């Protein structure tokens, strides 16, 4: 009687152990380490920033030991020997809701920012993907991202509105960037956190680039 009672649980336990062993073996056989590998997401992002086919010349930078080169807040750094792009994930309204690629030109100035994936509120935070919002970062470099008077990050001073307002704000931003070392963010209406999250990604990328170059800028 006793053997009959313990036999089913023992058989079930044995089956579970065998199944777990098979799962572990299958994982080990099929696992592919994507660390340091150009994913389709990054390839599309590079081509979006620098033009179709540009990704063929880019590679993820690595340390001498083969590990991926990173800086604080940076997931990966890609370069073609001239231009440098930074993969950065920041938080907007949602934690880690903004997965961005910040592309710099050969001089360390922002060329284009693209959002690879976004987990922000649909219809609000997702508006930071709008090209008119992202366009304001073009031409910004390391010295633009801090207010020279205080050394503190510049906070949003305006919001996007009608098409006419957008055009005026873009013109004003271009004038500021061209004549001053101060950059002022124009945030999307109702999505200040998401807007600041994108700006944070830009600042992280520029700070990392500045560190890579030995703080020369």
ABEGO torsion letter per residue (X at the ends): XAAAAAAAAAAAAAAAAAAAAAAAAAAAAABBBABGBBBAAAAAAAAAAAEBGAAAABBBBBBAAGBBBBBBGBABBBBAGABBBBBBBBBBABBGABBBBBBBBAAGBBABBBBABBABBBGBAAAAABAAAAAAABGBBAAAABBAAAGBBBBBABBBBBAAAAAAAAAAAAAAAAABABBBBBBBBGAAAAAAAAAAAAAAAAAAAAAAAGGAX
